[in-house]
Amino acid sequence: MHELGLCDAMLKMMDQILEKEDSAACRVRRVVLEIGELSGVVPHFMEESWKAVTDRTHYADALLEISTVPGYADCLDCGAHLRPAQSGFKCPECGGGKLKPVSGIDMTVRSIEVWDEE
């Protein structure tokens, strides 16, 4: 389950961002995360990992909001543009399995919402 490592890396990244922005007195309220359908990251596991990694930290009250981004691929056999997850990872046009992912392969921290504790 690599989601645990991803959450840990997100916390380190947020620490660096808050330090760089001189926001050490701020607390993270919400993190908005976009997960691509073809990224290999499972949203449910990400949510569970977030709870585990933030437990008893200054991020414990931060909400993790996840949205899924559709994944698209091009068929290398016929050139069709498709959503592999909806077609069983086969081209619905020609039945080919040689697919090149073109979107929905990333995980992106879209925003980090903070509030000032002072």
VOZA-418369 format. One record per residue: chain; residue number from 1; y, z, x of N, C-alpha, C in turn; residue in one letter. Coordinates in Angstrom, 1 decimal, m for minus. Last residue first. Layout:
% residues N
<atom mike="A" nuvex="NUM" n_c2="Y" n_c3="Z" n_c1="X" ca_c2="Y" ca_c3="Z" ca_c1="X" c_c2="Y" c_c3="Z" c_c1="X" minu="A"/>
...
***
This chain:
% residues 118
<atom mike="A" nuvex="118" n_c2="32.6" n_c3="15.5" n_c1="m3.1" ca_c2="33.7" ca_c3="16.4" ca_c1="m2.8" c_c2="34.5" c_c3="16.7" c_c1="m4.1" minu="E"/>
<atom mike="A" nuvex="117" n_c2="30.7" n_c3="13.5" n_c1="m3.5" ca_c2="30.4" ca_c3="14.9" ca_c1="m3.8" c_c2="31.5" c_c3="15.9" c_c1="m3.7" minu="E"/>
<atom mike="A" nuvex="116" n_c2="31.0" n_c3="10.4" n_c1="m4.9" ca_c2="31.6" ca_c3="11.3" ca_c1="m3.9" c_c2="31.3" c_c3="12.7" c_c1="m4.4" minu="D"/>
<atom mike="A" nuvex="115" n_c2="28.3" n_c3="8.3" n_c1="m5.5" ca_c2="29.4" ca_c3="9.0" ca_c1="m6.0" c_c2="29.8" c_c3="10.1" c_c1="m4.9" minu="W"/>
<atom mike="A" nuvex="114" n_c2="27.0" n_c3="4.9" n_c1="m5.4" ca_c2="27.2" ca_c3="6.2" ca_c1="m4.9" c_c2="28.3" c_c3="7.0" c_c1="m5.6" minu="V"/>
<atom mike="A" nuvex="113" n_c2="24.6" n_c3="2.4" n_c1="m5.6" ca_c2="25.7" ca_c3="3.0" ca_c1="m6.3" c_c2="25.8" c_c3="4.5" c_c1="m5.8" minu="E"/>
<atom mike="A" nuvex="112" n_c2="23.8" n_c3="m0.5" n_c1="m4.2" ca_c2="23.6" ca_c3="0.9" ca_c1="m4.0" c_c2="24.8" c_c3="1.6" c_c1="m4.6" minu="I"/>
<atom mike="A" nuvex="111" n_c2="22.2" n_c3="m3.6" n_c1="m5.0" ca_c2="23.3" ca_c3="m2.7" ca_c1="m4.9" c_c2="22.9" c_c3="m1.3" c_c1="m4.7" minu="S"/>
<atom mike="A" nuvex="110" n_c2="20.0" n_c3="m5.2" n_c1="m4.2" ca_c2="21.1" ca_c3="m5.8" ca_c1="m4.8" c_c2="22.4" c_c3="m4.9" c_c1="m4.8" minu="R"/>
<atom mike="A" nuvex="109" n_c2="17.7" n_c3="m5.6" n_c1="m1.9" ca_c2="18.5" ca_c3="m4.4" ca_c1="m2.4" c_c2="19.8" c_c3="m5.1" c_c1="m2.9" minu="V"/>
<atom mike="A" nuvex="108" n_c2="15.1" n_c3="m7.8" n_c1="m2.5" ca_c2="16.5" ca_c3="m7.6" ca_c1="m2.1" c_c2="17.1" c_c3="m6.4" c_c1="m2.7" minu="T"/>
<atom mike="A" nuvex="107" n_c2="12.4" n_c3="m9.5" n_c1="m1.4" ca_c2="12.7" ca_c3="m8.3" ca_c1="m2.0" c_c2="14.2" c_c3="m8.0" c_c1="m1.5" minu="M"/>
<atom mike="A" nuvex="106" n_c2="11.2" n_c3="m12.9" n_c1="m2.0" ca_c2="11.9" ca_c3="m11.9" ca_c1="m1.4" c_c2="12.0" c_c3="m10.6" c_c1="m2.1" minu="D"/>
<atom mike="A" nuvex="105" n_c2="10.2" n_c3="m15.0" n_c1="m3.4" ca_c2="9.3" ca_c3="m14.5" ca_c1="m2.3" c_c2="10.0" c_c3="m13.3" c_c1="m1.6" minu="I"/>
<atom mike="A" nuvex="104" n_c2="11.5" n_c3="m16.6" n_c1="m5.2" ca_c2="10.7" ca_c3="m15.4" ca_c1="m5.7" c_c2="9.8" c_c3="m14.8" c_c1="m4.7" minu="G"/>
<atom mike="A" nuvex="103" n_c2="10.9" n_c3="m20.0" n_c1="m4.1" ca_c2="11.7" ca_c3="m18.9" ca_c1="m4.5" c_c2="10.9" c_c3="m17.8" c_c1="m5.1" minu="S"/>
<atom mike="A" nuvex="102" n_c2="8.9" n_c3="m21.6" n_c1="m3.1" ca_c2="10.3" ca_c3="m22.0" ca_c1="m2.8" c_c2="11.3" c_c3="m20.9" c_c1="m3.3" minu="V"/>
<atom mike="A" nuvex="101" n_c2="5.7" n_c3="m22.0" n_c1="m1.8" ca_c2="6.6" ca_c3="m21.2" ca_c1="m2.5" c_c2="8.1" c_c3="m21.6" c_c1="m2.1" minu="P"/>
<atom mike="A" nuvex="100" n_c2="3.6" n_c3="m24.7" n_c1="m2.2" ca_c2="4.6" ca_c3="m24.2" ca_c1="m1.2" c_c2="5.7" c_c3="m23.4" c_c1="m2.0" minu="K"/>
<atom mike="A" nuvex="99" n_c2="0.2" n_c3="m25.2" n_c1="m2.8" ca_c2="1.5" ca_c3="m24.8" ca_c1="m3.3" c_c2="2.4" c_c3="m24.3" c_c1="m2.2" minu="L"/>
<atom mike="A" nuvex="98" n_c2="m2.6" n_c3="m26.6" n_c1="m3.4" ca_c2="m1.7" ca_c3="m26.6" ca_c1="m2.2" c_c2="m0.3" c_c3="m26.4" c_c1="m2.7" minu="K"/>
<atom mike="A" nuvex="97" n_c2="m4.2" n_c3="m27.0" n_c1="m5.5" ca_c2="m4.0" ca_c3="m25.6" ca_c1="m5.1" c_c2="m3.1" c_c3="m25.5" c_c1="m3.9" minu="G"/>
<atom mike="A" nuvex="96" n_c2="m4.1" n_c3="m29.2" n_c1="m8.4" ca_c2="m4.1" ca_c3="m28.9" ca_c1="m6.9" c_c2="m3.8" c_c3="m27.5" c_c1="m6.7" minu="G"/>
<atom mike="A" nuvex="95" n_c2="m3.8" n_c3="m30.1" n_c1="m10.9" ca_c2="m4.9" ca_c3="m29.1" ca_c1="m10.6" c_c2="m5.0" c_c3="m28.7" c_c1="m9.2" minu="G"/>
<atom mike="A" nuvex="94" n_c2="m1.7" n_c3="m31.6" n_c1="m11.7" ca_c2="m2.8" ca_c3="m32.3" ca_c1="m11.0" c_c2="m4.0" c_c3="m31.4" c_c1="m10.7" minu="C"/>
<atom mike="A" nuvex="93" n_c2="m0.1" n_c3="m29.8" n_c1="m13.4" ca_c2="0.0" ca_c3="m31.3" ca_c1="m13.5" c_c2="m1.3" c_c3="m32.0" c_c1="m12.9" minu="E"/>
<atom mike="A" nuvex="92" n_c2="m0.4" n_c3="m27.2" n_c1="m12.8" ca_c2="m0.8" ca_c3="m27.6" ca_c1="m14.1" c_c2="m0.8" c_c3="m29.1" c_c1="m14.3" minu="P"/>
<atom mike="A" nuvex="91" n_c2="m1.7" n_c3="m26.1" n_c1="m9.7" ca_c2="m0.8" ca_c3="m27.0" ca_c1="m10.3" c_c2="m1.2" c_c3="m27.4" c_c1="m11.7" minu="C"/>
<atom mike="A" nuvex="90" n_c2="m2.5" n_c3="m22.7" n_c1="m9.6" ca_c2="m3.0" ca_c3="m24.1" ca_c1="m9.5" c_c2="m1.9" c_c3="m24.9" c_c1="m10.2" minu="K"/>
<atom mike="A" nuvex="89" n_c2="m2.0" n_c3="m20.0" n_c1="m10.2" ca_c2="m1.9" ca_c3="m20.5" ca_c1="m8.8" c_c2="m2.5" c_c3="m21.9" c_c1="m8.5" minu="F"/>
<atom mike="A" nuvex="88" n_c2="m2.0" n_c3="m19.7" n_c1="m12.9" ca_c2="m3.2" ca_c3="m19.3" ca_c1="m12.2" c_c2="m3.2" c_c3="m19.8" c_c1="m10.7" minu="G"/>
<atom mike="A" nuvex="87" n_c2="0.5" n_c3="m20.2" n_c1="m13.9" ca_c2="m0.5" ca_c3="m21.3" ca_c1="m14.0" c_c2="m1.8" c_c3="m21.0" c_c1="m13.2" minu="S"/>
<atom mike="A" nuvex="86" n_c2="2.1" n_c3="m18.1" n_c1="m13.5" ca_c2="1.8" ca_c3="m18.5" ca_c1="m14.9" c_c2="0.8" c_c3="m19.5" c_c1="m15.0" minu="Q"/>
<atom mike="A" nuvex="85" n_c2="2.4" n_c3="m18.0" n_c1="m10.8" ca_c2="1.9" ca_c3="m16.8" ca_c1="m11.5" c_c2="1.5" c_c3="m17.1" c_c1="m12.9" minu="A"/>
<atom mike="A" nuvex="84" n_c2="3.7" n_c3="m20.5" n_c1="m10.1" ca_c2="2.3" ca_c3="m20.2" ca_c1="m9.8" c_c2="1.7" c_c3="m19.1" c_c1="m10.6" minu="P"/>
<atom mike="A" nuvex="83" n_c2="5.7" n_c3="m22.5" n_c1="m11.8" ca_c2="5.6" ca_c3="m21.0" ca_c1="m11.6" c_c2="4.1" c_c3="m20.7" c_c1="m11.4" minu="R"/>
<atom mike="A" nuvex="82" n_c2="6.7" n_c3="m25.6" n_c1="m10.2" ca_c2="6.0" ca_c3="m24.8" ca_c1="m11.2" c_c2="6.1" c_c3="m23.3" c_c1="m10.8" minu="L"/>
<atom mike="A" nuvex="81" n_c2="7.1" n_c3="m29.0" n_c1="m9.8" ca_c2="7.8" ca_c3="m27.7" ca_c1="m9.6" c_c2="7.2" c_c3="m26.7" c_c1="m10.6" minu="H"/>
<atom mike="A" nuvex="80" n_c2="5.1" n_c3="m31.5" n_c1="m8.2" ca_c2="5.5" ca_c3="m30.8" ca_c1="m9.4" c_c2="6.1" c_c3="m29.4" c_c1="m9.0" minu="A"/>
<atom mike="A" nuvex="79" n_c2="4.0" n_c3="m33.0" n_c1="m6.1" ca_c2="5.4" ca_c3="m32.7" ca_c1="m6.1" c_c2="5.9" c_c3="m31.9" c_c1="m7.3" minu="G"/>
<atom mike="A" nuvex="78" n_c2="1.3" n_c3="m33.3" n_c1="m5.7" ca_c2="2.0" ca_c3="m34.2" ca_c1="m6.6" c_c2="3.5" c_c3="m34.0" c_c1="m6.7" minu="C"/>
<atom mike="A" nuvex="77" n_c2="0.6" n_c3="m31.7" n_c1="m3.5" ca_c2="m0.2" ca_c3="m32.9" ca_c1="m3.8" c_c2="0.6" c_c3="m33.9" c_c1="m4.7" minu="D"/>
<atom mike="A" nuvex="76" n_c2="2.2" n_c3="m29.5" n_c1="m3.3" ca_c2="2.2" ca_c3="m30.4" ca_c1="m2.1" c_c2="1.4" c_c3="m31.7" c_c1="m2.4" minu="L"/>
<atom mike="A" nuvex="75" n_c2="4.2" n_c3="m28.2" n_c1="m5.7" ca_c2="2.8" ca_c3="m28.7" ca_c1="m5.4" c_c2="2.9" c_c3="m29.7" c_c1="m4.3" minu="C"/>
<atom mike="A" nuvex="74" n_c2="6.4" n_c3="m25.6" n_c1="m5.2" ca_c2="6.2" ca_c3="m27.0" ca_c1="m5.3" c_c2="4.8" c_c3="m27.3" c_c1="m5.0" minu="D"/>
<atom mike="A" nuvex="73" n_c2="7.2" n_c3="m22.6" n_c1="m7.1" ca_c2="6.6" ca_c3="m23.3" ca_c1="m5.9" c_c2="6.6" c_c3="m24.8" c_c1="m6.2" minu="A"/>
<atom mike="A" nuvex="72" n_c2="8.8" n_c3="m19.5" n_c1="m7.9" ca_c2="8.5" ca_c3="m20.9" ca_c1="m8.1" c_c2="8.0" c_c3="m21.5" c_c1="m6.9" minu="Y"/>
<atom mike="A" nuvex="71" n_c2="9.0" n_c3="m16.4" n_c1="m9.6" ca_c2="8.7" ca_c3="m17.2" ca_c1="m8.4" c_c2="8.3" c_c3="m18.6" c_c1="m8.7" minu="G"/>
<atom mike="A" nuvex="70" n_c2="11.7" n_c3="m14.4" n_c1="m11.0" ca_c2="10.6" ca_c3="m15.4" ca_c1="m11.1" c_c2="10.3" c_c3="m16.1" c_c1="m9.8" minu="P"/>
<atom mike="A" nuvex="69" n_c2="12.2" n_c3="m11.1" n_c1="m10.1" ca_c2="12.7" ca_c3="m12.5" ca_c1="m10.0" c_c2="11.6" c_c3="m13.4" c_c1="m10.1" minu="V"/>
<atom mike="A" nuvex="68" n_c2="12.5" n_c3="m8.0" n_c1="m11.8" ca_c2="11.6" ca_c3="m9.0" ca_c1="m11.2" c_c2="12.2" c_c3="m10.4" c_c1="m11.2" minu="T"/>
<atom mike="A" nuvex="67" n_c2="14.2" n_c3="m5.1" n_c1="m11.0" ca_c2="14.1" ca_c3="m6.3" ca_c1="m11.8" c_c2="13.2" c_c3="m7.3" c_c1="m11.0" minu="S"/>
<atom mike="A" nuvex="66" n_c2="14.5" n_c3="m1.6" n_c1="m10.9" ca_c2="13.8" ca_c3="m2.8" ca_c1="m10.4" c_c2="13.9" c_c3="m3.9" c_c1="m11.4" minu="I"/>
<atom mike="A" nuvex="65" n_c2="16.2" n_c3="1.2" n_c1="m9.8" ca_c2="16.1" ca_c3="0.2" ca_c1="m10.9" c_c2="15.6" c_c3="m1.1" c_c1="m10.4" minu="E"/>
<atom mike="A" nuvex="64" n_c2="15.9" n_c3="4.4" n_c1="m9.1" ca_c2="15.5" ca_c3="3.1" ca_c1="m8.6" c_c2="15.3" c_c3="2.2" c_c1="m9.8" minu="L"/>
<atom mike="A" nuvex="63" n_c2="18.2" n_c3="7.0" n_c1="m8.8" ca_c2="17.4" ca_c3="6.2" ca_c1="m9.7" c_c2="17.1" c_c3="4.9" c_c1="m9.0" minu="L"/>
<atom mike="A" nuvex="62" n_c2="18.3" n_c3="10.0" n_c1="m7.0" ca_c2="18.7" ca_c3="8.6" ca_c1="m7.1" c_c2="17.7" c_c3="7.8" c_c1="m7.9" minu="A"/>
<atom mike="A" nuvex="61" n_c2="17.6" n_c3="12.5" n_c1="m6.4" ca_c2="18.1" ca_c3="12.3" ca_c1="m7.8" c_c2="18.5" c_c3="10.8" c_c1="m8.0" minu="D"/>
<atom mike="A" nuvex="60" n_c2="16.7" n_c3="12.4" n_c1="m3.7" ca_c2="15.8" ca_c3="12.8" ca_c1="m4.8" c_c2="16.3" c_c3="12.5" c_c1="m6.2" minu="A"/>
<atom mike="A" nuvex="59" n_c2="18.1" n_c3="12.0" n_c1="m1.5" ca_c2="18.0" ca_c3="10.9" ca_c1="m2.4" c_c2="17.1" c_c3="11.2" c_c1="m3.6" minu="Y"/>
<atom mike="A" nuvex="58" n_c2="17.9" n_c3="14.2" n_c1="0.1" ca_c2="19.2" ca_c3="14.0" ca_c1="m0.6" c_c2="19.2" c_c3="12.8" c_c1="m1.5" minu="H"/>
<atom mike="A" nuvex="57" n_c2="14.5" n_c3="15.2" n_c1="m0.7" ca_c2="15.6" ca_c3="14.6" ca_c1="0.2" c_c2="16.9" c_c3="14.5" c_c1="m0.6" minu="T"/>
<atom mike="A" nuvex="56" n_c2="12.4" n_c3="15.8" n_c1="m2.3" ca_c2="13.0" ca_c3="16.9" ca_c1="m1.4" c_c2="13.9" c_c3="16.3" c_c1="m0.4" minu="R"/>
<atom mike="A" nuvex="55" n_c2="11.3" n_c3="12.5" n_c1="m2.6" ca_c2="11.1" ca_c3="13.9" ca_c1="m2.9" c_c2="11.6" c_c3="14.9" c_c1="m1.9" minu="D"/>
<atom mike="A" nuvex="54" n_c2="11.4" n_c3="10.0" n_c1="m1.7" ca_c2="12.7" ca_c3="10.6" ca_c1="m1.9" c_c2="12.5" c_c3="12.1" c_c1="m2.3" minu="T"/>
<atom mike="A" nuvex="53" n_c2="8.7" n_c3="9.2" n_c1="m1.5" ca_c2="9.5" ca_c3="9.2" ca_c1="m0.3" c_c2="10.8" c_c3="9.9" c_c1="m0.4" minu="V"/>
<atom mike="A" nuvex="52" n_c2="7.8" n_c3="9.4" n_c1="m4.1" ca_c2="7.1" ca_c3="10.2" ca_c1="m3.1" c_c2="8.1" c_c3="10.3" c_c1="m1.8" minu="A"/>
<atom mike="A" nuvex="51" n_c2="9.4" n_c3="7.7" n_c1="m5.6" ca_c2="9.4" ca_c3="9.1" ca_c1="m5.9" c_c2="8.8" c_c3="9.9" c_c1="m4.8" minu="K"/>
<atom mike="A" nuvex="50" n_c2="8.8" n_c3="5.3" n_c1="m4.2" ca_c2="10.1" ca_c3="5.8" ca_c1="m4.2" c_c2="10.2" c_c3="7.3" c_c1="m4.5" minu="W"/>
<atom mike="A" nuvex="49" n_c2="6.1" n_c3="4.9" n_c1="m5.0" ca_c2="6.4" ca_c3="5.2" ca_c1="m3.6" c_c2="7.8" c_c3="5.8" c_c1="m3.4" minu="S"/>
<atom mike="A" nuvex="48" n_c2="6.4" n_c3="4.3" n_c1="m7.7" ca_c2="5.7" ca_c3="5.5" ca_c1="m7.3" c_c2="6.0" c_c3="5.9" c_c1="m5.8" minu="E"/>
<atom mike="A" nuvex="47" n_c2="7.9" n_c3="1.9" n_c1="m7.4" ca_c2="8.4" ca_c3="3.1" ca_c1="m8.2" c_c2="7.8" c_c3="4.4" c_c1="m7.8" minu="E"/>
<atom mike="A" nuvex="46" n_c2="6.0" n_c3="0.4" n_c1="m6.1" ca_c2="7.3" ca_c3="0.6" ca_c1="m5.5" c_c2="8.0" c_c3="1.8" c_c1="m6.1" minu="M"/>
<atom mike="A" nuvex="45" n_c2="4.0" n_c3="0.1" n_c1="m7.9" ca_c2="3.7" ca_c3="0.9" ca_c1="m6.7" c_c2="5.0" c_c3="1.2" c_c1="m5.9" minu="F"/>
<atom mike="A" nuvex="44" n_c2="5.4" n_c3="m1.4" n_c1="m9.8" ca_c2="4.9" ca_c3="m0.1" ca_c1="m10.2" c_c2="4.6" c_c3="0.7" c_c1="m8.9" minu="H"/>
<atom mike="A" nuvex="43" n_c2="5.9" n_c3="m3.9" n_c1="m8.3" ca_c2="7.0" ca_c3="m3.0" ca_c1="m8.8" c_c2="6.5" c_c3="m1.5" c_c1="m9.1" minu="P"/>
<atom mike="A" nuvex="42" n_c2="4.5" n_c3="m4.8" n_c1="m5.4" ca_c2="4.1" ca_c3="m4.5" ca_c1="m6.8" c_c2="5.2" c_c3="m3.5" c_c1="m7.3" minu="V"/>
<atom mike="A" nuvex="41" n_c2="5.0" n_c3="m7.6" n_c1="m3.4" ca_c2="5.4" ca_c3="m6.2" ca_c1="m3.6" c_c2="5.2" c_c3="m5.9" c_c1="m5.1" minu="V"/>
<atom mike="A" nuvex="40" n_c2="4.6" n_c3="m10.2" n_c1="m3.1" ca_c2="3.5" ca_c3="m9.4" ca_c1="m2.7" c_c2="3.8" c_c3="m7.9" c_c1="m2.9" minu="G"/>
<atom mike="A" nuvex="39" n_c2="6.4" n_c3="m12.1" n_c1="m3.9" ca_c2="6.7" ca_c3="m11.4" ca_c1="m2.7" c_c2="5.6" c_c3="m10.5" c_c1="m2.2" minu="S"/>
<atom mike="A" nuvex="38" n_c2="6.5" n_c3="m13.5" n_c1="m6.2" ca_c2="5.6" ca_c3="m14.0" ca_c1="m5.2" c_c2="5.7" c_c3="m13.2" c_c1="m3.9" minu="L"/>
<atom mike="A" nuvex="37" n_c2="8.5" n_c3="m12.4" n_c1="m7.7" ca_c2="7.2" ca_c3="m12.4" ca_c1="m8.3" c_c2="6.1" c_c3="m12.8" c_c1="m7.2" minu="E"/>
<atom mike="A" nuvex="36" n_c2="10.8" n_c3="m10.3" n_c1="m5.9" ca_c2="10.3" ca_c3="m11.6" ca_c1="m6.2" c_c2="8.8" c_c3="m11.6" c_c1="m6.7" minu="G"/>
<atom mike="A" nuvex="35" n_c2="12.8" n_c3="m7.7" n_c1="m7.0" ca_c2="11.5" ca_c3="m8.0" ca_c1="m6.3" c_c2="11.0" c_c3="m9.4" c_c1="m6.8" minu="I"/>
<atom mike="A" nuvex="34" n_c2="15.7" n_c3="m6.1" n_c1="m6.5" ca_c2="15.1" ca_c3="m7.3" ca_c1="m7.0" c_c2="13.9" c_c3="m7.6" c_c1="m6.2" minu="E"/>
<atom mike="A" nuvex="33" n_c2="17.2" n_c3="m2.9" n_c1="m7.2" ca_c2="16.3" ca_c3="m3.7" ca_c1="m6.3" c_c2="15.7" c_c3="m4.9" c_c1="m7.1" minu="L"/>
<atom mike="A" nuvex="32" n_c2="19.6" n_c3="m0.6" n_c1="m7.0" ca_c2="19.2" ca_c3="m1.8" ca_c1="m7.8" c_c2="18.4" c_c3="m2.7" c_c1="m6.8" minu="V"/>
<atom mike="A" nuvex="31" n_c2="19.9" n_c3="2.8" n_c1="m7.0" ca_c2="19.6" ca_c3="1.6" ca_c1="m6.2" c_c2="19.0" c_c3="0.5" c_c1="m7.1" minu="V"/>
<atom mike="A" nuvex="30" n_c2="22.2" n_c3="5.4" n_c1="m7.7" ca_c2="21.3" ca_c3="4.4" ca_c1="m8.2" c_c2="21.1" c_c3="3.3" c_c1="m7.2" minu="R"/>
<atom mike="A" nuvex="29" n_c2="23.4" n_c3="7.4" n_c1="m6.2" ca_c2="23.1" ca_c3="7.6" ca_c1="m7.7" c_c2="22.1" c_c3="6.7" c_c1="m8.2" minu="R"/>
<atom mike="A" nuvex="28" n_c2="23.7" n_c3="9.0" n_c1="m3.2" ca_c2="23.3" ca_c3="7.8" ca_c1="m3.9" c_c2="22.9" c_c3="8.1" c_c1="m5.3" minu="V"/>
<atom mike="A" nuvex="27" n_c2="26.7" n_c3="10.8" n_c1="m2.4" ca_c2="25.3" ca_c3="10.8" ca_c1="m2.8" c_c2="24.9" c_c3="9.5" c_c1="m3.5" minu="R"/>
<atom mike="A" nuvex="26" n_c2="29.0" n_c3="11.2" n_c1="0.4" ca_c2="28.6" ca_c3="10.6" ca_c1="m0.9" c_c2="27.1" c_c3="10.8" c_c1="m1.1" minu="C"/>
<atom mike="A" nuvex="25" n_c2="29.8" n_c3="12.0" n_c1="2.8" ca_c2="29.9" ca_c3="12.9" ca_c1="1.8" c_c2="29.5" c_c3="12.4" c_c1="0.4" minu="A"/>
<atom mike="A" nuvex="24" n_c2="29.5" n_c3="9.7" n_c1="4.4" ca_c2="28.5" ca_c3="10.8" ca_c1="4.6" c_c2="28.6" c_c3="11.8" c_c1="3.4" minu="A"/>
<atom mike="A" nuvex="23" n_c2="30.7" n_c3="7.2" n_c1="4.6" ca_c2="30.4" ca_c3="7.8" ca_c1="3.2" c_c2="29.4" c_c3="8.9" c_c1="3.3" minu="S"/>
<atom mike="A" nuvex="22" n_c2="31.3" n_c3="5.3" n_c1="6.5" ca_c2="31.9" ca_c3="6.7" ca_c1="6.5" c_c2="31.9" c_c3="7.3" c_c1="5.2" minu="D"/>
<atom mike="A" nuvex="21" n_c2="29.8" n_c3="3.1" n_c1="6.6" ca_c2="31.0" ca_c3="3.1" ca_c1="5.7" c_c2="31.7" c_c3="4.4" c_c1="5.6" minu="E"/>
<atom mike="A" nuvex="20" n_c2="27.9" n_c3="4.1" n_c1="8.3" ca_c2="28.8" ca_c3="3.0" ca_c1="8.8" c_c2="30.0" c_c3="2.9" c_c1="7.9" minu="K"/>
<atom mike="A" nuvex="19" n_c2="26.5" n_c3="5.9" n_c1="6.7" ca_c2="27.2" ca_c3="6.3" ca_c1="7.9" c_c2="28.2" c_c3="5.3" c_c1="8.4" minu="E"/>
<atom mike="A" nuvex="18" n_c2="25.6" n_c3="4.2" n_c1="4.7" ca_c2="26.5" ca_c3="5.3" ca_c1="4.3" c_c2="27.2" c_c3="5.8" c_c1="5.6" minu="L"/>
<atom mike="A" nuvex="17" n_c2="23.9" n_c3="2.5" n_c1="6.3" ca_c2="25.0" ca_c3="2.0" ca_c1="5.5" c_c2="26.1" c_c3="3.1" c_c1="5.2" minu="I"/>
<atom mike="A" nuvex="16" n_c2="22.0" n_c3="4.4" n_c1="7.3" ca_c2="22.9" ca_c3="3.6" ca_c1="8.2" c_c2="24.1" c_c3="3.0" c_c1="7.5" minu="Q"/>
<atom mike="A" nuvex="15" n_c2="20.8" n_c3="5.2" n_c1="4.9" ca_c2="21.5" ca_c3="6.2" ca_c1="5.8" c_c2="22.4" c_c3="5.5" c_c1="6.7" minu="D"/>
<atom mike="A" nuvex="14" n_c2="19.8" n_c3="2.8" n_c1="4.0" ca_c2="20.9" ca_c3="3.4" ca_c1="3.2" c_c2="21.6" c_c3="4.5" c_c1="4.1" minu="M"/>
<atom mike="A" nuvex="13" n_c2="17.8" n_c3="2.4" n_c1="5.9" ca_c2="18.8" ca_c3="1.4" ca_c1="5.8" c_c2="20.0" c_c3="2.1" c_c1="5.0" minu="M"/>
<atom mike="A" nuvex="12" n_c2="16.1" n_c3="4.6" n_c1="5.3" ca_c2="16.8" ca_c3="4.5" ca_c1="6.6" c_c2="17.9" c_c3="3.5" c_c1="6.6" minu="K"/>
<atom mike="A" nuvex="11" n_c2="15.3" n_c3="3.8" n_c1="2.8" ca_c2="16.1" ca_c3="5.1" ca_c1="3.0" c_c2="16.8" c_c3="5.1" c_c1="4.3" minu="L"/>
<atom mike="A" nuvex="10" n_c2="13.9" n_c3="1.4" n_c1="3.3" ca_c2="15.1" ca_c3="1.4" ca_c1="2.5" c_c2="16.0" c_c3="2.7" c_c1="2.7" minu="M"/>
<atom mike="A" nuvex="9" n_c2="11.8" n_c3="2.4" n_c1="4.8" ca_c2="12.7" ca_c3="1.6" ca_c1="5.4" c_c2="14.0" c_c3="1.5" c_c1="4.6" minu="A"/>
<atom mike="A" nuvex="8" n_c2="10.5" n_c3="3.8" n_c1="2.7" ca_c2="10.9" ca_c3="4.5" ca_c1="3.8" c_c2="12.0" c_c3="3.7" c_c1="4.6" minu="D"/>
<atom mike="A" nuvex="7" n_c2="9.8" n_c3="1.6" n_c1="1.1" ca_c2="10.7" ca_c3="2.6" ca_c1="0.6" c_c2="11.3" c_c3="3.4" c_c1="1.7" minu="C"/>
<atom mike="A" nuvex="6" n_c2="8.0" n_c3="0.2" n_c1="2.8" ca_c2="9.2" ca_c3="m0.4" ca_c1="2.3" c_c2="10.3" c_c3="0.6" c_c1="1.8" minu="L"/>
<atom mike="A" nuvex="5" n_c2="5.9" n_c3="2.1" n_c1="3.0" ca_c2="6.7" ca_c3="1.8" ca_c1="4.2" c_c2="8.0" c_c3="1.1" c_c1="3.8" minu="G"/>
<atom mike="A" nuvex="4" n_c2="5.1" n_c3="2.0" n_c1="0.3" ca_c2="5.5" ca_c3="3.2" ca_c1="0.9" c_c2="6.4" c_c3="3.0" c_c1="2.1" minu="L"/>
<atom mike="A" nuvex="3" n_c2="4.2" n_c3="m0.6" n_c1="0.0" ca_c2="5.4" ca_c3="m0.2" ca_c1="m0.7" c_c2="6.0" c_c3="1.1" c_c1="m0.2" minu="E"/>
<atom mike="A" nuvex="2" n_c2="1.8" n_c3="m1.2" n_c1="1.1" ca_c2="2.9" ca_c3="m1.3" ca_c1="2.0" c_c2="4.2" c_c3="m0.9" c_c1="1.3" minu="H"/>
<atom mike="A" nuvex="1" n_c2="m1.2" n_c3="0.0" n_c1="0.9" ca_c2="0.0" ca_c3="0.0" ca_c1="0.0" c_c2="1.2" c_c3="0.0" c_c1="0.9" minu="M"/>
***
